[in-house]
Amino acid sequence: MEGSKFLQNKRATGRTTRMFQRAIEAARQGRAVYVFVASGLIRRRLEHSLLEAGEYELVRTAAIKVEIGLPRGFEWDPVPRVVGMHPNCEVLIDHDLIERQFGSILEAWCAFDEEPSVSGPTGEDENRRGARTSAQTKL
């Protein structure tokens, strides 16, 4: 899974940063936020980021809680939540946790995807234009 093209293409795209920005935004709106991560290292990094961002109050009041792994009673459907959790809570899950738990499923789902295409100067997809030309030639 580490060498996977699908998962590697998702690395360093800012997903964790955007997720954490969402956590801060939701907490400022008065929601309790749970962020589930894959490891203690990621947990410490996110908590440290909160403090660096000047959000000490959100840490002190536990408006944002960062937890390792998915707890018992966790449900994905209809939205990620923990059974019994107050409706005001927002649940966010770091991509690394999802990749660790479901990486092989994601890989199987994308196993036969085509490579991303490259647009030509006309903006038309080079792969599709070549396929159309080949198909037209056969007719």
ABEGO torsion letter per residue (X at the ends): XAABAAAAAABGAGAAAAAAAAAAAAAAAGBBBBBBBABAAAAAAAAAAAAAAGAAAAAAAGABBBBBEBBBGBBAOABBBBBGBBAABBBBBBAAAAAAAAAAAAAAAAAABBBBBBBBAAGBBAAAAAAAAAAAAAX
